[in-house]
Amino acid sequence: MQQKKKVLVLGGTRFFGKKLVERLIQEEADVTVITRGSLPESFGDAVKHLQADRTDSEALRRVLGVASFDLVYDNICYSPQNAQEAVKLFDGRVGTYIVTSSVSVYPFGEPRKVEADFDPYSYLIPEVTPEAVDYAEGKRLVETVLLQQASFPVVAVRFPIVLGHSDYTRRLHFHVEHVQQGLPLGIPSPDVQISFIEADEAADFLLWLGRSSLTGPVNACSEGEISPRRIVSLIEQATGKKSILVKEADAANQSPFGIPEPWYFDTTKARSAGFNFQQLNEWLPQLIIDIAGNQHVRESQ
């Protein structure tokens, strides 16, 4: 009888992290989830739950004891301090460490971004680690610390904005609601091209990575790009209402897709290793229709 794969998930109770855990359960992996709070009911008793704050290294050590894992998925690593603690904590105790990074490691602008456009193997780690860095620099330093200092194989998954029905950040919902309610949408550069990925696809990619031999940074996004103007046009079609696009708006009406320059990504590395990404136009229009329909039902109740 084949031994179950031992998997640890740091985070994993929301959005694509939750979907990843559900897939691991379906594959009958031996899953342990570390969170600060409770687990979704859908997990049932199929996973082992350990409670600890990701930023409290001593608490992590206590709850993990001497356990070792074939795979660790770290969905909540945001600082070089988190990464440095992981390097120490999992030394000799993990087969592969998969950390959720972000395309925020790249600057905006042309051309299409490839993994080499940010090189964590040569990026300098500050002698004195700053206590507070912005999200993008935090992810750069997370990758840099793990890939330069870890004794175990590391994969850094560079996701773009992840969209889905259960997105707790409600970034696409924001646009649908603004069009439905006749509110202005602040988009300074409405025609720039942006990459996205759907939540189920993000979970599928993470699951696939656990079976692959890829290491280092890897981009993951759906095939094809889209502009904010085109997204709003799809929302207009789904809602039957006209949008109000403006170059500048107050914070409450500023689009989370309102980037100044193109931001789209090359997935050759992942595709060459065998992963097939969805076409963006195969899922985004339907997702917009679904969100618009649900919002309409909510408003009519």
ROMARSE-561544 format. One line per field, with one value per atom (N, C-alpha, C): residue number from 0; atom name; x, y, z. Coordinates in pm, whole numbers, always signed. Layout:
N
num <- (NUM;...)
atomo <- (CA;...)
xx <- (X;...)
yy <- (Y;...)
zz <- (Z;...)
This chain:
301
num <- (0;0;0;1;1;1;2;2;2;3;3;3;4;4;4;5;5;5;6;6;6;7;7;7;8;8;8;9;9;9;10;10;10;11;11;11;12;12;12;13;13;13;14;14;14;15;15;15;16;16;16;17;17;17;18;18;18;19;19;19;20;20;20;21;21;21;22;22;22;23;23;23;24;24;24;25;25;25;26;26;26;27;27;27;28;28;28;29;29;29;30;30;30;31;31;31;32;32;32;33;33;33;34;34;34;35;35;35;36;36;36;37;37;37;38;38;38;39;39;39;40;40;40;41;41;41;42;42;42;43;43;43;44;44;44;45;45;45;46;46;46;47;47;47;48;48;48;49;49;49;50;50;50;51;51;51;52;52;52;53;53;53;54;54;54;55;55;55;56;56;56;57;57;57;58;58;58;59;59;59;60;60;60;61;61;61;62;62;62;63;63;63;64;64;64;65;65;65;66;66;66;67;67;67;68;68;68;69;69;69;70;70;70;71;71;71;72;72;72;73;73;73;74;74;74;75;75;75;76;76;76;77;77;77;78;78;78;79;79;79;80;80;80;81;81;81;82;82;82;83;83;83;84;84;84;85;85;85;86;86;86;87;87;87;88;88;88;89;89;89;90;90;90;91;91;91;92;92;92;93;93;93;94;94;94;95;95;95;96;96;96;97;97;97;98;98;98;99;99;99;100;100;100;101;101;101;102;102;102;103;103;103;104;104;104;105;105;105;106;106;106;107;107;107;108;108;108;109;109;109;110;110;110;111;111;111;112;112;112;113;113;113;114;114;114;115;115;115;116;116;116;117;117;117;118;118;118;119;119;119;120;120;120;121;121;121;122;122;122;123;123;123;124;124;124;125;125;125;126;126;126;127;127;127;128;128;128;129;129;129;130;130;130;131;131;131;132;132;132;133;133;133;134;134;134;135;135;135;136;136;136;137;137;137;138;138;138;139;139;139;140;140;140;141;141;141;142;142;142;143;143;143;144;144;144;145;145;145;146;146;146;147;147;147;148;148;148;149;149;149;150;150;150;151;151;151;152;152;152;153;153;153;154;154;154;155;155;155;156;156;156;157;157;157;158;158;158;159;159;159;160;160;160;161;161;161;162;162;162;163;163;163;164;164;164;165;165;165;166;166;166;167;167;167;168;168;168;169;169;169;170;170;170;171;171;171;172;172;172;173;173;173;174;174;174;175;175;175;176;176;176;177;177;177;178;178;178;179;179;179;180;180;180;181;181;181;182;182;182;183;183;183;184;184;184;185;185;185;186;186;186;187;187;187;188;188;188;189;189;189;190;190;190;191;191;191;192;192;192;193;193;193;194;194;194;195;195;195;196;196;196;197;197;197;198;198;198;199;199;199;200;200;200;201;201;201;202;202;202;203;203;203;204;204;204;205;205;205;206;206;206;207;207;207;208;208;208;209;209;209;210;210;210;211;211;211;212;212;212;213;213;213;214;214;214;215;215;215;216;216;216;217;217;217;218;218;218;219;219;219;220;220;220;221;221;221;222;222;222;223;223;223;224;224;224;225;225;225;226;226;226;227;227;227;228;228;228;229;229;229;230;230;230;231;231;231;232;232;232;233;233;233;234;234;234;235;235;235;236;236;236;237;237;237;238;238;238;239;239;239;240;240;240;241;241;241;242;242;242;243;243;243;244;244;244;245;245;245;246;246;246;247;247;247;248;248;248;249;249;249;250;250;250;251;251;251;252;252;252;253;253;253;254;254;254;255;255;255;256;256;256;257;257;257;258;258;258;259;259;259;260;260;260;261;261;261;262;262;262;263;263;263;264;264;264;265;265;265;266;266;266;267;267;267;268;268;268;269;269;269;270;270;270;271;271;271;272;272;272;273;273;273;274;274;274;275;275;275;276;276;276;277;277;277;278;278;278;279;279;279;280;280;280;281;281;281;282;282;282;283;283;283;284;284;284;285;285;285;286;286;286;287;287;287;288;288;288;289;289;289;290;290;290;291;291;291;292;292;292;293;293;293;294;294;294;295;295;295;296;296;296;297;297;297;298;298;298;299;299;299;300;300;300)
atomo <- (N;CA;C;N;CA;C;N;CA;C;N;CA;C;N;CA;C;N;CA;C;N;CA;C;N;CA;C;N;CA;C;N;CA;C;N;CA;C;N;CA;C;N;CA;C;N;CA;C;N;CA;C;N;CA;C;N;CA;C;N;CA;C;N;CA;C;N;CA;C;N;CA;C;N;CA;C;N;CA;C;N;CA;C;N;CA;C;N;CA;C;N;CA;C;N;CA;C;N;CA;C;N;CA;C;N;CA;C;N;CA;C;N;CA;C;N;CA;C;N;CA;C;N;CA;C;N;CA;C;N;CA;C;N;CA;C;N;CA;C;N;CA;C;N;CA;C;N;CA;C;N;CA;C;N;CA;C;N;CA;C;N;CA;C;N;CA;C;N;CA;C;N;CA;C;N;CA;C;N;CA;C;N;CA;C;N;CA;C;N;CA;C;N;CA;C;N;CA;C;N;CA;C;N;CA;C;N;CA;C;N;CA;C;N;CA;C;N;CA;C;N;CA;C;N;CA;C;N;CA;C;N;CA;C;N;CA;C;N;CA;C;N;CA;C;N;CA;C;N;CA;C;N;CA;C;N;CA;C;N;CA;C;N;CA;C;N;CA;C;N;CA;C;N;CA;C;N;CA;C;N;CA;C;N;CA;C;N;CA;C;N;CA;C;N;CA;C;N;CA;C;N;CA;C;N;CA;C;N;CA;C;N;CA;C;N;CA;C;N;CA;C;N;CA;C;N;CA;C;N;CA;C;N;CA;C;N;CA;C;N;CA;C;N;CA;C;N;CA;C;N;CA;C;N;CA;C;N;CA;C;N;CA;C;N;CA;C;N;CA;C;N;CA;C;N;CA;C;N;CA;C;N;CA;C;N;CA;C;N;CA;C;N;CA;C;N;CA;C;N;CA;C;N;CA;C;N;CA;C;N;CA;C;N;CA;C;N;CA;C;N;CA;C;N;CA;C;N;CA;C;N;CA;C;N;CA;C;N;CA;C;N;CA;C;N;CA;C;N;CA;C;N;CA;C;N;CA;C;N;CA;C;N;CA;C;N;CA;C;N;CA;C;N;CA;C;N;CA;C;N;CA;C;N;CA;C;N;CA;C;N;CA;C;N;CA;C;N;CA;C;N;CA;C;N;CA;C;N;CA;C;N;CA;C;N;CA;C;N;CA;C;N;CA;C;N;CA;C;N;CA;C;N;CA;C;N;CA;C;N;CA;C;N;CA;C;N;CA;C;N;CA;C;N;CA;C;N;CA;C;N;CA;C;N;CA;C;N;CA;C;N;CA;C;N;CA;C;N;CA;C;N;CA;C;N;CA;C;N;CA;C;N;CA;C;N;CA;C;N;CA;C;N;CA;C;N;CA;C;N;CA;C;N;CA;C;N;CA;C;N;CA;C;N;CA;C;N;CA;C;N;CA;C;N;CA;C;N;CA;C;N;CA;C;N;CA;C;N;CA;C;N;CA;C;N;CA;C;N;CA;C;N;CA;C;N;CA;C;N;CA;C;N;CA;C;N;CA;C;N;CA;C;N;CA;C;N;CA;C;N;CA;C;N;CA;C;N;CA;C;N;CA;C;N;CA;C;N;CA;C;N;CA;C;N;CA;C;N;CA;C;N;CA;C;N;CA;C;N;CA;C;N;CA;C;N;CA;C;N;CA;C;N;CA;C;N;CA;C;N;CA;C;N;CA;C;N;CA;C;N;CA;C;N;CA;C;N;CA;C;N;CA;C;N;CA;C;N;CA;C;N;CA;C;N;CA;C;N;CA;C;N;CA;C;N;CA;C;N;CA;C;N;CA;C;N;CA;C;N;CA;C;N;CA;C;N;CA;C;N;CA;C;N;CA;C;N;CA;C;N;CA;C;N;CA;C;N;CA;C;N;CA;C;N;CA;C;N;CA;C;N;CA;C;N;CA;C;N;CA;C;N;CA;C;N;CA;C;N;CA;C;N;CA;C;N;CA;C;N;CA;C;N;CA;C;N;CA;C;N;CA;C;N;CA;C;N;CA;C;N;CA;C;N;CA;C;N;CA;C;N;CA;C;N;CA;C;N;CA;C;N;CA;C;N;CA;C;N;CA;C;N;CA;C;N;CA;C;N;CA;C;N;CA;C;N;CA;C;N;CA;C;N;CA;C;N;CA;C;N;CA;C;N;CA;C;N;CA;C;N;CA;C;N;CA;C;N;CA;C;N;CA;C;N;CA;C;N;CA;C;N;CA;C;N;CA;C;N;CA;C;N;CA;C;N;CA;C;N;CA;C;N;CA;C;N;CA;C;N;CA;C;N;CA;C;N;CA;C;N;CA;C;N;CA;C;N;CA;C;N;CA;C;N;CA;C;N;CA;C;N;CA;C)
xx <- (+85;+0;+88;+58;+139;+116;+225;+215;+158;+71;+11;+117;+103;+193;+158;+258;+237;+253;+146;+142;+104;+179;+147;+105;-5;-52;-55;+23;+21;-79;-184;-298;-386;-473;-549;-694;-749;-890;-975;-913;-989;-949;-1045;-1026;-949;-843;-778;-701;-663;-600;-695;-820;-924;-947;-950;-969;-852;-731;-615;-631;-668;-685;-792;-902;-1008;-956;-870;-811;-715;-638;-547;-626;-740;-826;-876;-918;-966;-857;-733;-621;-576;-646;-620;-479;-433;-306;-327;-220;-221;-196;-304;-296;-302;-208;-210;-222;-313;-334;-305;-222;-195;-265;-352;-419;-429;-464;-491;-630;-722;-861;-911;-1041;-1104;-1093;-1130;-1127;-1266;-1274;-1404;-1469;-1601;-1673;-1651;-1625;-1610;-1491;-1395;-1280;-1317;-1423;-1463;-1347;-1333;-1222;-1112;-1110;-1015;-875;-861;-729;-699;-572;-528;-514;-569;-566;-477;-380;-294;-316;-332;-356;-228;-188;-72;-72;-11;+7;+132;+116;+227;+348;+325;+436;+503;+451;+506;+588;+719;+804;+804;+799;+798;+670;+558;+430;+431;+489;+499;+583;+694;+780;+706;+630;+558;+455;+374;+265;+317;+429;+482;+563;+621;+701;+814;+823;+931;+878;+756;+694;+774;+774;+834;+730;+752;+652;+716;+640;+684;+671;+564;+535;+490;+536;+480;+431;+305;+250;+239;+309;+306;+233;+106;+23;+26;+95;+86;+224;+319;+455;+473;+478;+478;+604;+692;+807;+934;+1050;+1175;+1192;+1133;+1140;+1066;+945;+871;+955;+1020;+1099;+1221;+1288;+1406;+1371;+1256;+1211;+1180;+1120;+1088;+1215;+1318;+1446;+1500;+1492;+1541;+1448;+1319;+1220;+1211;+1220;+1197;+1326;+1439;+1567;+1566;+1582;+1584;+1449;+1340;+1206;+1105;+1149;+1053;+1116;+1032;+1078;+1085;+973;+966;+881;+924;+856;+801;+669;+603;+545;+600;+554;+476;+362;+283;+348;+400;+457;+359;+409;+321;+395;+318;+377;+411;+377;+418;+569;+641;+788;+839;+754;+794;+748;+820;+770;+659;+577;+480;+553;+484;+538;+572;+595;+637;+781;+825;+747;+682;+628;+572;+678;+641;+739;+768;+898;+945;+1011;+1031;+1083;+1216;+1299;+1432;+1426;+1309;+1298;+1308;+1286;+1327;+1403;+1530;+1618;+1643;+1572;+1590;+1724;+1790;+1919;+2031;+2012;+2116;+2072;+1945;+1893;+1960;+1993;+2063;+1968;+2005;+1930;+1991;+1911;+1968;+2035;+2146;+2215;+2126;+2052;+1953;+1816;+1744;+1615;+1514;+1454;+1358;+1235;+1185;+1066;+942;+936;+817;+859;+807;+828;+693;+681;+553;+536;+415;+380;+478;+507;+593;+734;+791;+926;+928;+821;+811;+820;+747;+750;+887;+950;+1085;+1181;+1173;+1264;+1228;+1099;+1058;+1123;+1109;+1171;+1322;+1382;+1528;+1581;+1521;+1566;+1550;+1433;+1408;+1499;+1511;+1587;+1738;+1783;+1927;+1970;+1882;+1926;+1871;+1762;+1701;+1787;+1790;+1862;+1774;+1646;+1549;+1503;+1449;+1400;+1282;+1284;+1180;+1123;+990;+922;+850;+869;+801;+701;+573;+468;+426;+449;+415;+277;+176;+38;+9;-75;-132;-254;-338;-464;-545;-592;-672;-819;-901;-1043;-1127;-1247;-1335;-1460;-1558;-1684;-1662;-1572;-1555;-1438;-1399;-1288;-1326;-1263;-1297;-1253;-1161;-1122;-1223;-1305;-1417;-1371;-1257;-1205;-1289;-1328;-1415;-1557;-1602;-1734;-1744;-1635;-1630;-1670;-1616;-1645;-1790;-1837;-1976;-2071;-2047;-2135;-2134;-2017;-2009;-2089;-2079;-2157;-2306;-2345;-2486;-2545;-2464;-2514;-2489;-2431;-2406;-2300;-2203;-2095;-1973;-1895;-1777;-1670;-1597;-1484;-1356;-1266;-1142;-1037;-1013;-915;-826;-704;-618;-572;-551;-503;-590;-710;-808;-772;-671;-641;-516;-454;-336;-379;-291;-321;-276;-362;-336;-360;-281;-302;-381;-459;-532;-524;-568;-588;-714;-783;-906;-872;-950;-915;-901;-990;-978;-850;-817;-695;-571;-574;-463;-444;-555;-546;-497;-546;-500;-350;-303;-161;-76;-119;-45;-41;-155;-160;-64;-66;+23;+169;+201;+340;+392;+303;+344;+384;+347;+385;+497;+530;+629;+768;+866;+1005;+1053;+962;+1000;+1053;+1151;+1197;+1223;+1244;+1270;+1141;+1153;+1033;+961;+827;+748;+622;+598;+476;+358;+240;+119;+3;-51;-169;-239;-365;-441;-381;-408;-359;-442;-372;-440;-443;-459;-466;-594;-623;-743;-719;-786;-774;-888;-870;-981;-1102;-1078;-1191;-1272;-1204;-1275;-1350;-1291;-1361;-1490;-1482;-1600;-1703;-1657;-1749;-1825;-1755;-1822;-1923;-1891;-1985;-2109;-2088;-2201;-2293;-2234;-2314;-2391;-2328;-2391;-2500;-2487;-2582;-2683;-2652;-2740;-2730;-2623;-2607;-2476;-2472;-2353;-2261;-2133;-2035;-2000;-1941;-1888;-1739;-1658;-1513;-1453;-1368;-1299;-1151;-1068;-923;-884;-952;-920;-1048;-1034;-1149;-1098;-1190;-1149;-1124;-1070;-1028;-1143;-1263;-1378;-1417;-1378;-1417;-1297;-1182;-1060;-1053;-1041;-1039;-913;-928;-809;-736;-796;-728;-667;-667;-623;-473;-403;-256;-211;-90;-48;+3;+56;+118;+82;+109;+78;+144;+79;+128;+83;+158;+118;+242;+219;+326;+339;+462;+497;+494;+427;+415;+486;+584;+655;+714;+773;+837;+738;+621;+521;+463;+434;+376;+474;+601;+702;+716;+684;+690;+563;+461;+344;+212;+206;+77;+8;-122;-202;-294;-269;-353;-478;-586;-709;-689;-775;-783;-865;-815;-885;-1028;-1045;-1178;-1274;-1226;-1315;-1384;-1329;-1390;-1430;-1360;-1388;-1527;-1572;-1706;-1815;-1805;-1906;-1900;-1779;-1766;-1833;-1816;-1880;-2032;-2083;-2228;-2278;-2204;-2245;-2248;-2143;-2136;-2246;-2269;-2374;-2511;-2534;-2662;-2682;-2580;-2590;-2612;-2543;-2558;-2698;-2753;-2888;-2990;-2972;-3061;-3053;-2930;-2911;-2982;-2971;-3031;-3183;-3239;-3384;-3452;-3372;-3431;-3478)
yy <- (-120;+0;+125;+218;+338;+430;+484;+573;+707;+763;+893;+1002;+1098;+1213;+1304;+1341;+1430;+1575;+1652;+1789;+1885;+1993;+2101;+2224;+2285;+2408;+2518;+2622;+2740;+2838;+2867;+2937;+2831;+2872;+2771;+2759;+2863;+2857;+2953;+3026;+3120;+3108;+3131;+3149;+3033;+3057;+2946;+2856;+2905;+2819;+2712;+2750;+2654;+2552;+2599;+2508;+2409;+2455;+2366;+2255;+2291;+2191;+2090;+2137;+2046;+1948;+1993;+1903;+1803;+1848;+1757;+1649;+1687;+1589;+1486;+1534;+1442;+1345;+1390;+1302;+1213;+1223;+1141;+1163;+1287;+1322;+1332;+1318;+1338;+1487;+1564;+1710;+1768;+1858;+1938;+2084;+2156;+2298;+2379;+2482;+2574;+2707;+2747;+2877;+2938;+3067;+3132;+3099;+3074;+3055;+2915;+2906;+2776;+2736;+2610;+2558;+2563;+2571;+2560;+2425;+2424;+2300;+2197;+2243;+2150;+2057;+2093;+2006;+1886;+1901;+1792;+1750;+1619;+1567;+1510;+1557;+1503;+1564;+1670;+1731;+1746;+1752;+1783;+1934;+1991;+2136;+2176;+2263;+2320;+2470;+2526;+2670;+2742;+2839;+2922;+3043;+3149;+3270;+3251;+3269;+3250;+3335;+3450;+3540;+3509;+3412;+3375;+3247;+3262;+3147;+3044;+3089;+2995;+2914;+2979;+2907;+2803;+2837;+2741;+2621;+2645;+2536;+2443;+2503;+2423;+2332;+2388;+2307;+2203;+2230;+2135;+2023;+2050;+1947;+1902;+1770;+1714;+1664;+1702;+1653;+1694;+1607;+1640;+1617;+1677;+1677;+1657;+1593;+1582;+1716;+1789;+1917;+2018;+2141;+2252;+2357;+2398;+2511;+2628;+2736;+2854;+2966;+2986;+3086;+3221;+3230;+3351;+3401;+3396;+3444;+3581;+3685;+3821;+3901;+3849;+3928;+3844;+3909;+3834;+3764;+3822;+3756;+3622;+3620;+3495;+3392;+3437;+3346;+3294;+3381;+3339;+3235;+3253;+3155;+3022;+3028;+2904;+2829;+2902;+2840;+2759;+2816;+2746;+2633;+2663;+2568;+2441;+2453;+2336;+2273;+2315;+2255;+2106;+2023;+1879;+1816;+1893;+1843;+1853;+1890;+1906;+1861;+1798;+1759;+1877;+1950;+2070;+2175;+2299;+2412;+2501;+2515;+2594;+2719;+2834;+2959;+3040;+3094;+3181;+3318;+3355;+3487;+3569;+3662;+3753;+3815;+3851;+3925;+4068;+4104;+4235;+4249;+4138;+4148;+4219;+4225;+4290;+4436;+4522;+4657;+4655;+4760;+4775;+4804;+4779;+4819;+4703;+4738;+4640;+4598;+4485;+4385;+4285;+4178;+4069;+4016;+3999;+3966;+3815;+3783;+3646;+3637;+3514;+3494;+3567;+3573;+3634;+3785;+3845;+3990;+4031;+3938;+3960;+3836;+3853;+3740;+3735;+3648;+3640;+3579;+3513;+3451;+3554;+3671;+3774;+3899;+3903;+4020;+4028;+4148;+4166;+4161;+4083;+4080;+4186;+4279;+4383;+4323;+4385;+4337;+4349;+4458;+4476;+4463;+4357;+4332;+4437;+4510;+4614;+4553;+4623;+4573;+4581;+4686;+4705;+4736;+4659;+4685;+4676;+4736;+4725;+4584;+4556;+4420;+4367;+4449;+4403;+4372;+4462;+4439;+4322;+4307;+4191;+4061;+4052;+3930;+3910;+4019;+4005;+3946;+3995;+3948;+3807;+3773;+3636;+3538;+3566;+3480;+3474;+3589;+3597;+3517;+3534;+3461;+3310;+3268;+3124;+3062;+3128;+3068;+3078;+3174;+3184;+3106;+3091;+3039;+2901;+2857;+2730;+2611;+2510;+2386;+2291;+2324;+2238;+2304;+2225;+2283;+2378;+2492;+2594;+2631;+2644;+2699;+2826;+2935;+3061;+3088;+3075;+3088;+3233;+3290;+3430;+3440;+3459;+3476;+3623;+3650;+3784;+3797;+3896;+3906;+3780;+3718;+3595;+3634;+3588;+3621;+3496;+3516;+3403;+3446;+3356;+3386;+3421;+3349;+3363;+3453;+3544;+3635;+3731;+3715;+3799;+3944;+3970;+4109;+4177;+4099;+4148;+4250;+4225;+4323;+4328;+4212;+4214;+4255;+4210;+4250;+4403;+4467;+4613;+4678;+4628;+4687;+4662;+4540;+4507;+4596;+4609;+4689;+4836;+4888;+5028;+5054;+4963;+4980;+4968;+4870;+4852;+4972;+5034;+5145;+5282;+5285;+5412;+5497;+5432;+5504;+5515;+5622;+5637;+5534;+5493;+5402;+5476;+5492;+5561;+5468;+5481;+5397;+5488;+5517;+5614;+5570;+5439;+5387;+5269;+5296;+5188;+5088;+5118;+5029;+4944;+4949;+4865;+4719;+4628;+4485;+4425;+4340;+4281;+4130;+4054;+3909;+3882;+3774;+3727;+3575;+3520;+3376;+3352;+3243;+3208;+3122;+3133;+3069;+2918;+2852;+2707;+2670;+2752;+2727;+2747;+2848;+2870;+2750;+2696;+2577;+2456;+2440;+2328;+2339;+2461;+2480;+2444;+2488;+2455;+2304;+2238;+2093;+2026;+2071;+2016;+2037;+2155;+2183;+2081;+2036;+1938;+1805;+1781;+1656;+1678;+1805;+1836;+1846;+1863;+1879;+2023;+2115;+2255;+2312;+2399;+2476;+2620;+2707;+2847;+2923;+3045;+3125;+3073;+3083;+3041;+3127;+3181;+3259;+3165;+3210;+3131;+3226;+3223;+3304;+3242;+3278;+3229;+3281;+3210;+3251;+3370;+3472;+3591;+3702;+3824;+3941;+4017;+4115;+4195;+4333;+4432;+4568;+4597;+4690;+4731;+4778;+4847;+4893;+4775;+4670;+4552;+4481;+4476;+4417;+4494;+4625;+4708;+4689;+4672;+4645;+4514;+4411;+4284;+4301;+4386;+4413;+4486;+4580;+4651;+4552;+4458;+4357;+4270;+4236;+4147;+4217;+4347;+4420;+4503;+4530;+4618;+4763;+4800;+4938;+4996;+5128;+5196;+5231;+5221;+5255;+5404;+5451;+5588;+5577;+5583;+5573;+5713;+5730;+5857;+5829;+5926;+5909;+5914;+6001;+6018;+6006;+5947;+5932;+5928;+5949;+5937;+5789;+5763;+5627;+5528;+5570;+5479;+5433;+5508;+5475;+5442;+5425;+5395;+5246;+5212;+5071;+5001;+4880;+4800;+4749;+4765;+4730;+4855;+4966;+5093;+5112;+5024;+5031;+5129;+5186;+5289;+5236;+5112;+5056;+4908;+4846;+4703;+4617;+4503;+4413;+4272;+4210;+4077;+3989;+3854;+3764;+3643;+3596;+3481;+3355;+3251;+3126;+3009;+3039;+2934;+2830;+2873;+2779;+2675;+2719;+2625;+2540;+2601;+2526;+2422;+2458;+2363;+2243;+2264;+2154;+2070;+2113;+2028;+2081;+2205;+2256;+2333;+2306;+2375;+2477;+2603;+2709;+2729;+2773;+2808;+2935;+2952;+3079;+3176;+3295;+3395;+3418;+3422;+3451;+3334;+3219;+3105;+3110;+3186;+3187;+3326;+3431;+3564;+3617;+3610;+3660;+3591;+3459;+3388;+3426;+3446;+3489;+3624;+3714;+3846;+3831;+3746;+3721;+3667;+3572;+3513;+3617;+3698;+3800;+3904;+3945;+4043;+3987;+3859;+3797;+3786;+3746;+3733;+3868;+3970;+4104;+4158;+4128;+4173;+4108;+3978;+3908;+3971;+4002;+4060;+4195;+4278;+4411;+4406;+4301;+4292;+4229;+4175;+4109;+4211)
zz <- (+0;+0;+0;-93;-105;+14;+67;+182;+138;+222;+191;+194;+103;+102;+219;+297;+411;+366;+385;+334;+446;+457;+551;+471;+512;+449;+554;+532;+618;+559;+635;+577;+512;+423;+350;+389;+452;+489;+406;+315;+233;+86;+0;-143;-205;-282;-352;-257;-138;-38;+11;+31;+71;-40;-164;-277;-288;-259;-261;-157;-35;+70;+31;-27;-71;-176;-264;-364;-300;-203;-133;-59;-2;+66;-35;-154;-258;-302;-297;-334;-219;-107;+12;+66;+59;+123;+274;+347;+493;+516;+537;+535;+677;+704;+826;+786;+851;+821;+947;+932;+1043;+1014;+1107;+1096;+1236;+1239;+1368;+1418;+1324;+1363;+1333;+1305;+1283;+1136;+1109;+972;+910;+776;+709;+737;+750;+778;+667;+545;+432;+451;+536;+559;+646;+726;+816;+904;+922;+1002;+911;+786;+688;+699;+779;+797;+946;+976;+1112;+1122;+1229;+1244;+1360;+1332;+1435;+1437;+1556;+1569;+1611;+1531;+1564;+1473;+1520;+1439;+1352;+1222;+1127;+1162;+1225;+1255;+1390;+1463;+1594;+1578;+1562;+1531;+1643;+1767;+1879;+1881;+1852;+1846;+1736;+1621;+1511;+1553;+1619;+1664;+1760;+1850;+1950;+1884;+1794;+1738;+1639;+1573;+1476;+1541;+1656;+1721;+1631;+1613;+1529;+1394;+1360;+1236;+1113;+1012;+883;+774;+657;+551;+414;+326;+187;+116;+152;+87;+191;+177;+254;+155;+172;+97;+193;+163;+248;+174;+211;+144;+215;+329;+410;+453;+361;+389;+323;+404;+351;+382;+466;+508;+509;+500;+508;+643;+747;+879;+875;+815;+799;+724;+617;+534;+609;+684;+760;+866;+931;+1029;+962;+842;+769;+731;+690;+654;+772;+891;+1011;+1052;+1054;+1107;+1024;+892;+806;+754;+805;+766;+798;+694;+712;+737;+718;+754;+641;+520;+411;+280;+195;+62;-32;-46;-130;-60;-70;-6;-116;-123;-227;-161;-195;-135;-238;-195;-280;-284;-400;-419;-503;-579;-652;-770;-873;-983;-941;-818;-766;-757;-768;-768;-893;-999;-1124;-1126;-1197;-1220;-1326;-1329;-1436;-1567;-1679;-1809;-1900;-2026;-2126;-2097;-2151;-2225;-2129;-2187;-2108;-2011;-1885;-1783;-1780;-1781;-1762;-1625;-1579;-1444;-1420;-1523;-1508;-1487;-1508;-1489;-1342;-1252;-1113;-1069;-1036;-1003;-852;-781;-636;-595;-689;-656;-644;-706;-700;-624;-585;-512;-376;-333;-207;-88;+12;+137;+229;+281;+367;+490;+530;+650;+773;+779;+885;+819;+855;+792;+837;+744;+784;+850;+951;+1022;+934;+852;+768;+625;+531;+389;+320;+200;+130;+76;+26;-17;-121;-223;-333;-285;-205;-156;-58;+18;+106;+29;-83;-164;-231;-273;-330;-227;-105;-1;+46;+46;+78;-19;-149;-251;-232;-212;-203;-86;+30;+149;+129;+84;+69;-38;-152;-262;-242;-164;-138;-15;+83;+212;+249;+188;+229;+186;+270;+238;+159;+144;+77;-53;-148;-274;-249;-318;-302;-439;-444;-561;-516;-589;-560;-672;-641;-742;-754;-871;-894;-958;-873;-920;-948;-1049;-1066;-975;-1000;-927;-953;-845;-854;-842;-935;-937;-913;-859;-836;-762;-758;-690;-543;-478;-333;-296;-385;-358;-245;-130;-15;-34;-129;-158;-251;-319;-400;-507;-567;-664;-792;-843;-961;-921;-805;-754;-746;-704;-692;-824;-934;-1065;-1106;-1083;-1117;-1038;-910;-824;-865;-901;-942;-1070;-1166;-1289;-1259;-1179;-1148;-1075;-991;-909;-971;-1091;-1158;-1093;-1029;-962;-1054;-1039;-1124;-1090;-1191;-1175;-1213;-1118;-1145;-1204;-1335;-1404;-1487;-1441;-1510;-1648;-1667;-1796;-1837;-1891;-1912;-2022;-2104;-2216;-2197;-2078;-2056;-2041;-2078;-2074;-1940;-1883;-1752;-1759;-1686;-1670;-1542;-1545;-1427;-1421;-1309;-1298;-1216;-1246;-1174;-1054;-947;-820;-831;-904;-920;-996;-1095;-1172;-1084;-997;-905;-814;-762;-676;-755;-877;-962;-989;-1011;-1039;-917;-800;-678;-656;-679;-664;-762;-887;-990;-954;-901;-862;-762;-673;-573;-633;-759;-828;-929;-954;-1058;-997;-1082;-1035;-1050;-1080;-1095;-964;-975;-859;-904;-806;-836;-862;-913;-942;-1065;-1062;-1178;-1187;-1306;-1332;-1353;-1308;-1329;-1355;-1477;-1509;-1629;-1646;-1760;-1890;-1999;-2130;-2181;-2226;-2277;-2173;-2223;-2137;-2168;-2082;-2101;-2041;-2095;-2043;-1946;-1854;-1768;-1848;-1960;-2042;-2094;-2137;-2188;-2075;-1956;-1841;-1815;-1816;-1791;-1902;-2026;-2137;-2115;-2067;-2037;-1924;-1828;-1719;-1772;-1863;-1924;-1996;-2068;-2139;-2040;-1928;-1830;-1751;-1732;-1647;-1724;-1851;-1929;-1888;-1819;-1772;-1826;-1836;-1885;-1768;-1794;-1692;-1697;-1589;-1584;-1555;-1659;-1643;-1631;-1529;-1509;-1486;-1519;-1502;-1354;-1280;-1139;-1057;-938;-849;-706;-612;-472;-440;-322;-286;-295;-260;-258;-398;-499;-636;-726;-665;-741;-773;-899;-941;-892;-834;-800;-924;-1042;-1168;-1234;-1163;-1222;-1221;-1288;-1291;-1400;-1388;-1483;-1617;-1617;-1738;-1749;-1865;-1882;-1774;-1746;-1642;-1679;-1768;-1814;-1825;-1828;-1787;-1878;-1889;-1971;-1886;-1934;-1857;-1925;-2009;-2082;-1988;-1877;-1784;-1735;-1690;-1638;-1750;-1865;-1976;-2029;-2035;-2084;-1991;-1863;-1766;-1765;-1843;-1860;-1810;-1759;-1711;-1822;-1839;-1940;-1873;-1899;-1843;-1926;-1860;-1929;-2011;-2111;-2180;-2094;-2077;-1996;-2044;-2177;-2231;-2218;-2169;-2148;-2012;-1917;-1784;-1733;-1776;-1719;-1756;-1883;-1913;-1831;-1812;-1734;-1587;-1535;-1395;-1375;-1469;-1461;-1463;-1551;-1557;-1424;-1367;-1239;-1128;-1120;-1015;-1034;-1158;-1186;-1148;-1179;-1144;-995;-924;-778;-713;-763;-707;-733;-852;-886;-792;-764;-672;-534;-488;-356;-345;-452;-447;-451;-512;-526;-405;-312;-195;-92)
